[in-house]
Every structure is written in C-alpha cells, then in structure tokens.
Amino acid sequence: MSSEMIIRRYRASDQDVVTDLWSRAVRQAHPFIGGEGEGERARVLREEYFAQAENWVAERAGSVIGLLGLLHGGPGAGDGGGPGTEVGGLFVAPEAQGGGVGRELLEHAAALHGALTLEVFEGNDRARRFSAHLGFTERGRRTDEETGHPLIALERAAPLKSVSWLHLREGRLLSVRTRGNDTFYLPGGKYEPGETAREALSRELHEELGVVVPAEELSEAFVIHDVAHGKSGRRLHMTCFTGGPQDIAPVPGREIAEFAWFDRREARERCAPAHAQVVNRLIAQGRMPG
C-alpha cells in the first residue's frame, strides 16, 4: 500500500532533486525539442524560475515526485485578457505519472487561487489530453519564440467551492434531494461571504435539516475534486466534514424535498458524481461496506 502524498512549499534544499525531476519529465514530454531539459534551459530553471515562481512540490515517502510553479502577473496571465493565475510549470517524475499527482497539484493551485491559465506545446499530446480531462479549454495559440514550436493557451474557471457533511447510520450515507431535482447530494452547500468552511456547513445543516452542529464540532475529513453536477462542466472543490451528533431527527427545510440514507449501490446510482469518490473514500476507511 503506497504512503500518502503531501503537497508542500518548495525549499532551496529541493533544488537538485527537483531539477533532476524536471529534466527527466520535460525530456519525456518534449522529445521534439532539441536539448530540452539541459544546458541553458536548466540554468534558467535554477537561477530564475525557482526564485520568481510560487513553487510547490508533491512528496511521497520522503521523495519529491512532482513540481508545480505558479506565476502571478506573467504573460500567460495577462495576454489576451486571460484571467487567472498562470501555471508556469507542472512536472511529475516519469515513474510517478498516471497516479493522480499532476491532478492533485493542479487542484491545489485552484484551491489557492481560483481560475487558472496554462500553455502546452501542441506536440505534447499527453498534456493536452490531461488538461482537457481537468476542464481546461483553449483560448488562443502562439509560436514559442525560443523553440519555434506552437503553444496552445488554455484556461479554466475557478472551481465551485462547497462544504458537505458525512453522516453515516449503520454504514449508510445521509443524502438530500432538493425540490424539482431527481439527484441526491450530500448535506451542505456553498459559502456565504466571510464564512469559514465550518461556519458555512453549520449554517447549511441547520437550514436544510434543522440539525444543530456547532462549527467547532466539525472535523475536516478530506477534499473531493470532480465535475459539478448540472454546471456545464465546471469543476467542484468540495470539503467534507465529520462530527456532530450521531442520533439526529432531520426536518427538511428551505429547498430540501427529502432525505435518505443510502448504501454503496444506491449512492452511486441516485447521487451526484462526486458521491462516487466520497463512497470510495469511506469504503477505504472502513466506514461503509464495500
């Protein structure tokens, strides 16, 4: 069983291992560029990029396996009026690719800064597929002055941020349905201005179900990234919490039509897409039957 991945700030002591990771990843991604991953491009990475960008690394079992560099106010964030923080670089060690490292780094950037922009070489088919899968759309093209190869500019709107409550009864997950909607969701909703995540969820639970859960009794369980149901492909950043009373008697309020406790099969069949990820996490934690 693999150890948990963490995302942390880049440190100066990471320079050698991150430079090696970048060199190996970029040579694999850009075989059409002569001298990629070495020489002058490596010098610029070490001496300029690490100093100018907001850099994060993904680490597993003490080994750095991914690099994310964010640029603020750079050409990718401003040319053509494109909003958002520019992803100046996203690199995953070749041996760690395909395991969700790049996705987690990008969603980390979105959680911090909202809307994102990035550029990928037209010849980098894998990066183009990866970006499209995560909801990026094309906003322009240009020729890279240094290499002469075409670049595609991409953008993605800020994810919808929400909070949800994980409440289980005999291995079944509490879900709610709003009026005029056939799909069930986890109890919770969006933030109001000035609210913390716990305050937002405490308010939503009282409004939706008449359940009183003080904010300080809520504990963050995990974060889910998925496509927001019914929002034309926009991404969702959903922070899930546990805590509060176990024995509850919900009273549907506001726009809630009904509530129900679902098992694994019912949750996957009747609930919004993000539910599948939630159920998988709960099964892995031994909180729901597999």
Salt bridges, closest charged atoms under 4 A:
ASP14 OD2 - ARG8 NH1 2.90
ASP20 OD2 - ARG24 NE 3.08
GLU36 OE2 - HIS30 ND1 2.83
GLU36 OE1 - ARG41 NE 2.46
GLU40 OE2 - ARG43 NH2 2.63
GLU47 OE1 - ARG43 NH1 2.87
GLU48 OE2 - ARG43 NH2 3.68
GLU54 OE1 - HIS72 NE2 2.65
GLU54 OE1 - HIS113 NE2 2.99
GLU59 OE2 - ARG8 NH2 2.94
GLU95 OE1 - ARG24 NH1 2.82
GLU104 OE2 - ARG103 NH1 2.94
GLU107 OE1 - ARG156 NH2 3.02
GLU107 OE1 - HIS225 ND1 3.75
GLU107 OE2 - ARG235 NH2 3.24
GLU119 OE2 - ARG142 NE 2.79
GLU122 OE2 - ARG141 NH1 2.50
GLU138 OE2 - ARG141 NE 2.78
GLU146 OE2 - ARG41 NH1 3.07
GLU192 OE2 - ARG203 NH1 3.68
GLU195 OE2 - ARG203 NE 2.61
GLU204 OE2 - ARG203 NH1 3.32
GLU204 OE1 - ARG254 NH2 2.76
GLU207 OE1 - ARG203 NH1 3.21
GLU207 OE1 - ARG254 NH1 2.26
GLU208 OE2 - ARG254 NH2 3.74
GLU255 OE1 - ARG254 NE 2.64
GLU258 OE2 - ARG177 NE 2.77
ASP263 OD2 - ARG172 NH1 3.83
GLU266 OE1 - ARG172 NH2 2.67
GLU269 OE1 - ARG265 NH1 2.98
